[in-house]
Amino acid sequence: MSNTPTILQNPLTNKDTAFTLEERAKYGLTGRLPVVVETLEQQATRAYRQFSSYEKDIEKYIFLDQLHNRNEVLYYKLLIDHLAEMLPVVYDPTVGEAIKKWSRDYRRSRAVYLDVNHPENIRASFETLGLGADDVDLIVVSDAEEILGIGDWGVNGTDISVGKLAVYTAAAGIHPSRTIAVNLDVGTDNEVLLNDPTYLGNRHARVRGERYDALIASYLKTATEMFPNALLHFEDFGPSNARRILMENRRQYRIFNDDMQGTGAIVMAAVFSGLKVTKQTFAEQRLVVYGAGTAGTGMADQISAAMEREGLSREEAKQRVWLIDINGLVTDDMDGLPDYQQEYARPATEVADWTKTDGKIGLLEVVKQVKPTILIGTSTDHGAFTEDVVKALCAGVERPILLPLSNPTEKIEVMPSEAIKWSDGKALISVGIPVPPVPYKGVNYEIGQANNAMLYPGLGLGVIVSGAKHVTDGMLLAAAEAVASQVNPQDEGAPLLPSVNNLRASSATVAVAVAKQAVKDGVATKQPENWVQAVQDAMWQAVYE
C-alpha cells in the first residue's frame, strides 16, 4: 500500500523536485524526494532532453502524456517553450496513431464518458468532477466518428478532446483546471474495434437517429445548465451530424465546431492574405472546392458569406461556388446528395456540354471551364492537383490562390515544391501540413500552414474574456482577419499565414479581435476598459504557484 501525499498525486499541484525544503516539511514530503531543489527551468531542460532522446513521435507522445498525468505545470512549460516542434506530437498527426492503440495501451482517463445507453447519467457524470457553475470555461466533446481522416474510433477517440484542450492551454493560456474533455460513446462501426478484446467502449454499431439526437440535446442542455459560462466545442463528428448539430443549436447555445467553423475561418485568413496580393474583393472570386465533405463545404459557406457581405445576393454568391466530390462536379441531378452539398449543386443543364470522363465531370475540366480564382483541396486524394491542373489554373487567372489542405503528407493534393514550379511562382499557396521554404528562381517561398491551431485557441479565449453568448459569423471573420493581419503577403515569397512559432502572441491578437467583435454583434456580457489587458490577465502561465 502506497501512502503518496495527495499533493504529489494531483498533476495540477505536483511540483516534483521543485518543492522547497519548507514546502516539503509543510506538506509531509520530507524524505520523499531527492535532496536537490530544482527550478521549473531546470526541470524543463531535463524534460526536453528526455523528450529529444526518443526517436519515434509515438514514443514522444507517450512521454508527454505521462508527464501531463504527473506534473501539468511542467508539461505546459515544455509545450509552450517548444510549441512548433511539439504541436504535431500532442495533436495531429501523432495523436491519430495514439488513438488507434488507445484501448490497448490504456494509461489513465482524463475525460468524462457519456454513454448513449444511459443518457440519464449525464448530470451525475459531470457532478463527479466537483466543479461549480463558475468553474468551467471550456468543454471539448467528440463522438469520434470522423477522426483526422482516419475515420471512426469510438471511445479510442477520447484523446482528440484531451489533445485539443492541451493546445487551447498552451496556445491561448486557458486554465487547465477550467476545462473538461468529453467522449460521447455511441458505439462504433469500426469492425477492428468491435472485435478487439481490449476495446473499452460500447460493443455495438454506432447509434443514429432519435436516440443519438436525444443524447446530443441532453448533453447541450445539461452542460449549459451546470456550466453556463462554458464554450461547448464540438470536434470530429461525422459530416451530416456536425453540420446539423451546429445549424440547429448555434443560436441557442454557446457552441463552436472547429472542423467546420475553425477550418473555414483559417482558410478565410489565407484568402484575406491572397486578396491583398491580387487586389480583388470576395465578390469577384470563383471558388472550386475539391473534396466536398464537412470541412470543404464549411469553407464554401464562409467564403460565399463573405461574398454576400460585399453586396452579392445569396443566389449570386452560390453561383460562384463549384463543389467536386468522389462522383465529380456536384450537380442537381445526382441522387442522395447530402443536405450540405445541395445548396451548391450546379444545374445539370448548365454543364451539359462539359467533357465527362468515366461518366463524371472531373477536376481538370472544371478548372478549364470555371477559371477559378481559388482552388481548395480537402479531398485526401494525394497528387490530385497534377501539373495539368496547376497549369490550367494559372492559364485562367494571373495569381490563383491554391490551398491543398489535406493532411498528413501522404494525402496532400500537391506538394508546394511542385506547385511553385508548375505555376512559375505565380500560385499563392498555403497547405495543411508543415513544410520547409521552397527555393525557386532565386526566391525563397515560405509556405504558411493552414493550421486551425492558429485560430481556435484565440477564438475560444475571446469568447471567454467577452462572455459572448454565441459564436457569431462576425466573430469568426474577425478571428480570420486577425490571423491574416500578422503577415505581409505582398513581400516576394512571403507566406499567406503566420508561423506557428509565435502562437501565444497570435492567439492573444485573435482573442482581442474576437472580443471586440462580440461587443459589436451584441453578444458580449462583459466589457472591460482595456481588451488587450483583459486578454493578458486571462492567460494562464505555466509557473508554480
C-alpha distance (Angstrom), angle and dihedral (degrees) to the residues before:
residue distance angle dihedral
M1 . . .
S2 3.80 . .
N3 3.79 120.3 .
T4 3.79 97.5 -163.9
P5 3.82 110.4 167.4
T6 3.81 112.2 -110.7
I7 3.81 92.9 -121.3
L8 3.83 89.1 63.8
Q9 3.81 92.8 46.2
N10 3.81 96.1 53.0
P11 3.83 108.3 79.5
L12 3.81 90.5 -153.1
T13 3.83 93.9 57.0
N14 3.81 100.8 31.0
K15 3.82 114.3 106.5
D16 3.82 96.3 170.6
T17 3.83 108.6 -161.8
A18 3.83 92.3 0.8
F19 3.83 93.9 77.3
T20 3.82 106.7 113.6
L21 3.81 120.1 -128.6
E22 3.83 88.8 -105.3
E23 3.81 91.2 52.2
R24 3.79 91.4 47.4
A25 3.81 89.9 55.2
K26 3.81 92.5 44.4
Y27 3.83 97.0 49.2
G28 3.80 98.5 39.6
L29 3.81 94.4 -104.9
T30 3.79 98.7 124.8
G31 3.79 108.5 137.0
R32 3.80 92.3 4.3
L33 3.82 95.5 100.1
P34 3.85 135.6 44.3
V35 3.83 111.0 -85.7
V36 3.81 96.7 -112.1
V37 3.82 114.7 94.5
E38 3.81 109.9 -148.5
T39 3.79 133.9 -164.6
L40 3.80 120.8 -122.4
E41 3.83 87.7 -109.0
Q42 3.81 91.8 56.1
Q43 3.79 90.6 48.6
A44 3.81 90.8 48.3
T45 3.82 91.6 51.3
R46 3.80 90.7 53.9
A47 3.81 92.8 44.2
Y48 3.80 91.6 51.1
R49 3.80 90.1 50.4
Q50 3.82 89.1 51.5
F51 3.82 91.0 47.5
S52 3.82 91.3 50.1
S53 3.80 92.7 50.3
Y54 3.82 91.1 69.3
E55 3.79 115.6 88.0
K56 3.81 101.6 -163.0
D57 3.80 122.0 63.9
I58 3.81 91.3 -134.8
E59 3.84 89.0 57.8
K60 3.80 89.1 50.6
Y61 3.81 88.6 49.1
I62 3.81 91.9 53.6
F63 3.82 91.5 46.9
L64 3.83 91.0 52.6
D65 3.81 91.7 43.9
Q66 3.80 91.0 54.3
L67 3.81 91.2 46.8
H68 3.82 89.1 49.7
N69 3.81 88.8 54.0
R70 3.81 92.3 49.4
N71 3.81 108.7 36.0
E72 3.80 119.0 8.2
V73 3.79 98.0 -175.8
L74 3.81 91.5 54.5
Y75 3.82 90.5 44.2
Y76 3.81 92.2 53.9
K77 3.80 93.4 41.3
L78 3.82 87.6 56.9
L79 3.80 93.2 44.7
I80 3.81 94.5 48.1
D81 3.83 93.1 47.2
H82 3.83 92.6 50.2
L83 3.79 101.8 26.4
A84 3.81 99.8 141.8
E85 3.81 91.1 49.1
M86 3.82 96.9 43.2
L87 3.81 101.3 39.2
P88 3.85 93.0 82.2
V89 3.83 88.2 48.7
V90 3.82 100.3 49.4
Y91 3.81 92.2 37.7
D92 3.79 137.7 10.2
P93 3.04 123.3 28.2
T94 3.84 104.0 8.9
V95 3.81 94.9 44.6
G96 3.83 86.7 63.9
E97 3.79 90.4 62.1
A98 3.82 91.4 46.5
I99 3.82 91.0 50.7
K100 3.80 92.5 56.6
K101 3.82 89.0 58.0
W102 3.82 98.4 34.2
S103 3.82 99.6 112.6
R104 3.79 93.3 40.4
D105 3.82 93.8 48.3
Y106 3.84 95.7 35.3
R107 3.82 108.8 167.8
R108 3.76 110.1 161.9
S109 3.78 138.3 -24.4
R110 3.80 118.4 -115.7
A111 3.81 95.8 169.6
V112 3.80 146.9 71.4
Y113 3.82 113.5 -114.6
L114 3.80 117.8 -149.0
D115 3.81 113.6 -164.0
V116 3.81 120.1 -147.7
N117 3.83 87.9 -148.2
H118 3.81 91.8 58.0
P119 3.81 107.8 36.4
E120 3.82 88.3 155.1
N121 3.84 87.5 72.8
I122 3.82 97.4 62.9
R123 3.80 95.6 97.7
A124 3.81 93.7 41.9
S125 3.82 89.9 49.9
F126 3.81 92.0 55.9
E127 3.83 91.7 42.4
T128 3.83 90.4 62.2
L129 3.83 87.5 70.3
G130 3.80 91.1 65.3
L131 3.82 91.5 -139.1
G132 3.79 123.3 148.3
A133 3.81 130.5 -138.7
D134 3.83 93.0 -90.4
D135 3.82 96.8 41.9
V136 3.82 100.9 81.7
D137 3.81 129.3 69.2
L138 3.78 101.7 166.5
I139 3.82 140.8 23.3
V140 3.82 121.4 -173.7
V141 3.80 114.0 -161.1
S142 3.81 131.1 -176.5
D143 3.79 134.9 174.7
A144 3.84 86.4 -163.9
E145 3.80 95.7 -134.0
E146 3.79 95.8 133.2
I147 3.82 109.1 26.3
L148 3.82 116.2 -178.4
G149 3.78 95.0 -51.4
I150 3.85 93.0 -51.7
G151 3.79 94.0 94.5
D152 3.80 133.5 -143.8
W153 3.83 115.9 9.5
G154 3.79 103.5 157.9
V155 3.79 115.2 -158.5
N156 3.82 89.4 -6.2
G157 3.80 85.6 74.3
T158 3.81 90.8 72.2
D159 3.79 90.8 102.7
I160 3.81 90.1 63.0
S161 3.83 88.5 69.2
V162 3.82 92.2 41.9
G163 3.82 92.4 48.7
K164 3.80 92.8 47.2
L165 3.81 90.8 53.7
A166 3.82 90.8 49.2
V167 3.81 89.1 56.5
Y168 3.83 91.3 47.7
T169 3.82 89.3 54.2
A170 3.81 97.7 42.0
A171 3.81 95.5 42.8
A172 3.81 102.2 35.2
G173 3.80 105.7 17.7
I174 3.80 96.7 -117.3
H175 3.81 103.9 169.8
P176 3.82 109.1 -103.6
S177 3.81 92.9 -142.3
R178 3.82 89.9 56.8
T179 3.80 96.0 59.4
I180 3.82 135.0 81.2
A181 3.82 129.2 -159.6
V182 3.82 114.5 -149.9
N183 3.81 132.2 -168.8
L184 3.79 118.6 -164.0
D185 3.80 104.6 -150.0
V186 3.80 103.5 -156.2
G187 3.81 94.9 150.4
T188 3.80 126.6 -97.0
D189 3.79 139.1 -105.1
N190 3.82 90.0 -149.4
E191 3.82 104.9 117.1
V192 3.80 92.1 -163.7
L193 3.81 90.3 60.8
L194 3.80 95.6 41.4
N195 3.80 89.1 56.2
D196 3.82 96.7 41.2
P197 3.83 110.2 103.8
T198 3.84 90.1 -151.9
Y199 3.84 94.9 54.9
L200 3.82 110.2 124.9
G201 3.81 100.6 -161.4
N202 3.80 138.0 78.9
R203 3.81 110.0 -57.6
H204 3.77 99.7 -139.6
A205 3.78 138.3 86.3
R206 3.78 117.9 -77.6
V207 3.81 111.0 -76.8
R208 3.81 113.0 -125.3
G209 3.79 137.4 173.0
E210 3.80 124.2 29.1
R211 3.83 98.5 -3.1
Y212 3.80 91.4 50.2
D213 3.80 92.8 47.4
A214 3.81 90.6 48.1
L215 3.83 90.6 54.1
I216 3.83 91.6 50.5
A217 3.82 92.1 47.1
S218 3.81 91.5 48.3
Y219 3.83 91.8 46.7
L220 3.81 93.0 51.4
K221 3.80 93.4 45.4
T222 3.82 95.7 45.4
A223 3.81 96.7 42.8
T224 3.82 90.7 48.9
E225 3.81 93.7 47.3
M226 3.82 93.3 47.8
F227 3.82 98.1 38.5
P228 3.82 105.5 24.6
N229 3.82 94.7 173.9
A230 3.81 97.6 49.8
L231 3.79 123.3 114.1
L232 3.83 107.2 -132.7
H233 3.80 107.0 -141.4
F234 3.84 117.1 -166.7
E235 3.81 117.0 -156.0
D236 3.83 135.3 -174.2
F237 3.80 99.5 -8.1
G238 3.82 118.1 157.1
P239 3.83 115.3 -86.8
S240 3.81 99.0 -104.1
N241 3.82 94.9 43.4
A242 3.81 95.0 43.3
R243 3.77 94.9 56.3
R244 3.81 96.0 39.0
I245 3.82 94.5 49.5
L246 3.79 91.2 49.1
M247 3.82 96.1 45.9
E248 3.81 94.1 46.0
N249 3.81 96.8 45.7
R250 3.80 111.1 27.8
R251 3.83 94.2 93.3
Q252 3.80 92.8 49.1
Y253 3.82 103.2 39.6
R254 3.81 139.3 37.0
I255 3.79 91.6 -107.6
F256 3.81 133.2 154.5
N257 3.81 130.2 -178.6
D258 3.79 111.0 -157.7
D259 3.82 96.4 -166.8
M260 3.77 90.9 58.3
Q261 3.80 107.5 24.0
G262 3.81 101.1 26.4
T263 3.79 94.3 45.2
G264 3.80 90.6 44.0
A265 3.80 91.6 50.4
I266 3.82 96.1 48.6
V267 3.81 87.9 51.3
M268 3.81 88.1 49.8
A269 3.81 87.6 54.5
A270 3.81 90.7 53.9
V271 3.81 90.1 47.8
F272 3.84 92.0 48.7
S273 3.81 87.5 55.2
G274 3.79 93.0 45.7
L275 3.81 92.1 51.2
K276 3.82 89.7 54.6
V277 3.81 85.6 62.9
T278 3.83 98.7 41.6
K279 3.84 91.7 40.9
Q280 3.80 89.9 -137.1
T281 3.81 134.4 130.9
F282 3.80 128.8 -123.0
A283 3.80 89.0 -110.6
E284 3.82 89.2 64.7
Q285 3.82 95.8 53.9
R286 3.79 128.6 110.4
L287 3.81 109.9 -159.7
V288 3.80 127.4 -158.9
V289 3.83 116.4 -174.6
Y290 3.80 115.0 -165.1
G291 3.82 106.5 -160.5
A292 3.79 108.5 34.5
G293 3.81 102.6 -158.2
T294 3.81 126.2 123.1
A295 3.79 95.2 -65.5
G296 3.80 96.2 43.9
T297 3.79 93.6 46.4
G298 3.81 90.3 44.9
M299 3.81 87.7 57.6
A300 3.81 90.3 50.2
D301 3.82 88.7 50.8
Q302 3.80 93.4 53.7
I303 3.81 96.9 42.3
S304 3.82 92.6 47.1
A305 3.83 89.5 47.2
A306 3.83 87.6 54.9
M307 3.83 88.3 52.1
E308 3.82 88.8 54.1
R309 3.81 91.2 50.1
E310 3.80 86.6 57.8
G311 3.79 92.9 56.0
L312 3.80 107.8 -84.3
S313 3.80 118.9 128.9
R314 3.82 117.7 -118.3
E315 3.80 88.3 -104.9
E316 3.82 93.1 50.9
A317 3.81 91.6 47.7
K318 3.82 92.8 50.8
Q319 3.80 89.5 51.4
R320 3.82 89.4 61.9
V321 3.83 92.9 59.2
W322 3.83 127.8 82.6
L323 3.81 121.4 -175.2
I324 3.81 124.0 -160.8
D325 3.79 122.3 -168.5
I326 3.81 135.3 165.9
N327 3.83 89.9 -64.1
G328 3.82 93.8 52.4
L329 3.80 126.9 -111.7
V330 3.81 109.2 9.1
T331 3.83 107.9 -116.6
D332 3.79 132.0 176.6
D333 3.83 94.4 -113.2
M334 3.83 92.7 65.3
D335 3.81 117.6 110.4
G336 3.80 122.9 -122.1
L337 3.80 98.8 8.5
P338 3.82 110.7 179.0
D339 3.82 112.3 -110.5
Y340 3.80 92.1 -111.3
Q341 3.85 91.9 58.6
Q342 3.81 96.9 43.7
E343 3.79 94.2 77.6
Y344 3.82 92.3 59.1
A345 3.82 99.3 38.3
R346 3.82 109.6 129.4
P347 3.82 119.2 -129.7
A348 3.83 106.5 -98.0
T349 3.82 88.6 -137.6
E350 3.82 90.3 60.2
V351 3.82 92.8 59.9
A352 3.81 99.7 32.1
D353 3.81 93.4 118.1
W354 3.83 96.4 44.1
T355 3.80 115.2 114.5
K356 3.80 114.9 -96.7
T357 3.80 126.0 -154.9
D358 3.82 116.7 -160.9
G359 3.79 88.1 -8.9
K360 3.81 96.3 -55.4
I361 3.79 137.7 90.1
G362 3.80 105.1 -114.0
L363 3.79 134.9 -153.9
L364 3.82 97.9 -95.1
E365 3.81 92.7 52.1
V366 3.82 91.5 48.1
V367 3.82 91.5 50.3
K368 3.82 91.5 49.3
Q369 3.82 93.3 48.3
V370 3.81 100.4 38.7
K371 3.84 100.5 36.1
P372 3.83 90.0 -150.1
T373 3.80 120.6 -149.7
I374 3.84 88.7 -157.6
L375 3.81 126.0 37.2
I376 3.80 116.3 -175.1
G377 3.81 125.5 -172.5
T378 3.83 119.9 -157.4
S379 3.80 95.4 146.1
T380 3.85 105.1 104.5
D381 3.84 82.8 -135.9
H382 3.80 100.7 138.7
G383 3.80 115.1 -138.2
A384 3.83 94.0 4.9
F385 3.82 91.5 134.7
T386 3.81 94.6 71.2
E387 3.79 127.2 -177.3
D388 3.84 88.4 -96.1
V389 3.82 91.3 52.9
V390 3.82 94.3 47.9
K391 3.82 92.4 46.1
A392 3.82 91.4 48.1
L393 3.82 88.7 49.8
C394 3.82 91.3 53.6
A395 3.81 91.9 44.5
G396 3.82 88.0 58.3
V397 3.82 99.4 48.8
E398 3.80 135.5 12.8
R399 3.87 99.8 -125.9
P400 3.82 110.7 16.2
I401 3.82 119.9 -170.2
L402 3.81 105.0 -125.6
L403 3.80 118.4 -168.8
P404 3.84 114.9 176.3
L405 3.81 95.6 178.9
S406 3.81 105.1 167.2
N407 3.78 116.1 119.3
P408 2.98 153.9 -124.3
T409 3.83 103.2 44.8
E410 3.81 94.4 -100.6
K411 3.83 89.4 60.1
I412 3.84 100.9 45.9
E413 3.84 116.2 120.9
V414 3.82 93.5 -135.3
M415 3.80 135.2 -7.3
P416 3.83 113.2 -118.3
S417 3.83 91.4 -125.1
E418 3.83 88.9 62.7
A419 3.81 95.7 39.9
I420 3.81 92.6 52.0
K421 3.80 91.9 50.1
W422 3.83 94.7 45.1
S423 3.82 92.1 46.2
D424 3.83 92.5 43.1
G425 3.82 88.9 -123.6
K426 3.83 92.5 -55.8
A427 3.83 100.0 111.2
L428 3.81 115.6 91.9
I429 3.80 101.0 -137.6
S430 3.78 137.9 -165.0
V431 3.82 124.3 163.4
G432 3.79 140.6 -165.2
I433 3.82 96.3 -120.7
P434 3.81 132.6 60.0
V435 3.83 109.3 -97.9
P436 3.83 132.8 174.3
P437 3.83 120.4 -113.9
V438 3.81 115.7 -78.9
P439 3.83 117.5 -130.9
Y440 3.82 112.4 -147.8
K441 3.81 129.0 163.2
G442 3.79 93.4 -19.3
V443 3.82 95.9 -47.9
N444 3.80 124.1 107.5
Y445 3.82 106.1 -141.6
E446 3.81 111.4 -154.3
I447 3.78 111.3 -154.6
G448 3.82 116.1 -148.8
Q449 3.77 117.1 -144.1
A450 3.81 115.7 -125.9
N451 3.78 90.1 -140.6
N452 3.81 116.1 161.6
A453 3.81 87.2 -142.8
M454 3.82 86.0 77.1
L455 3.78 88.5 64.4
Y456 3.81 120.9 20.0
P457 3.84 98.5 59.8
G458 3.81 91.5 54.5
L459 3.79 91.4 42.3
G460 3.82 90.4 52.7
L461 3.80 91.7 47.8
G462 3.82 90.5 49.6
V463 3.81 90.4 51.8
I464 3.83 91.2 49.2
V465 3.82 95.7 46.2
S466 3.82 93.4 47.0
G467 3.81 94.3 40.2
A468 3.83 86.8 -132.2
K469 3.80 112.9 -167.9
H470 3.82 92.4 -149.0
V471 3.80 139.8 10.6
T472 3.81 103.6 -113.4
D473 3.81 128.9 -161.4
G474 3.79 86.4 -115.1
M475 3.81 90.9 58.6
L476 3.82 91.2 50.3
L477 3.79 89.5 50.1
A478 3.82 91.6 48.1
A479 3.81 89.0 51.8
A480 3.82 90.9 50.9
E481 3.81 92.7 48.7
A482 3.82 90.8 47.8
V483 3.82 90.8 54.0
A484 3.81 91.9 47.1
S485 3.83 91.5 48.1
Q486 3.81 90.1 67.0
V487 3.83 96.0 71.2
N488 3.79 135.4 50.4
P489 3.82 103.1 -138.2
Q490 3.80 93.1 -178.7
D491 3.81 91.8 76.9
E492 3.80 110.5 96.2
G493 3.81 110.7 -95.9
A494 3.84 92.1 6.0
P495 3.84 118.0 146.1
L496 3.80 123.5 -111.3
L497 3.81 91.1 -133.1
P498 3.82 134.1 39.1
S499 3.80 122.9 -103.2
V500 3.79 121.4 -94.3
N501 3.84 87.8 -126.3
N502 3.82 93.2 86.9
L503 3.77 96.2 42.7
R504 3.81 98.2 138.1
A505 3.80 93.3 51.7
S506 3.78 89.7 43.5
S507 3.83 92.2 50.5
A508 3.81 90.9 50.9
T509 3.83 90.6 52.1
V510 3.82 90.7 49.7
A511 3.84 92.0 46.6
V512 3.82 92.8 54.3
A513 3.82 91.8 49.4
V514 3.83 92.2 47.4
A515 3.82 93.4 47.7
K516 3.82 92.6 49.9
Q517 3.81 90.0 48.8
A518 3.82 90.6 50.0
V519 3.82 87.1 59.5
K520 3.83 91.7 48.7
D521 3.82 90.8 48.5
G522 3.81 91.0 50.9
V523 3.82 95.5 -120.4
A524 3.85 100.5 105.6
T525 3.81 117.9 107.0
K526 3.82 95.7 -173.7
Q527 3.78 129.4 54.8
P528 3.81 115.7 -177.4
E529 3.82 119.7 -172.8
N530 3.78 93.4 -115.0
W531 3.81 120.0 30.5
V532 3.81 94.6 -168.8
Q533 3.81 90.9 56.0
A534 3.82 92.4 43.0
V535 3.81 90.7 54.5
Q536 3.83 92.7 47.0
D537 3.82 90.8 49.0
A538 3.81 91.3 50.4
M539 3.82 95.4 53.5
W540 3.80 112.3 99.2
Q541 3.80 114.3 -137.0
A542 3.79 123.2 -146.5
V543 3.81 97.5 -118.3
Y544 3.79 130.5 124.2
E545 3.79 115.2 -101.0
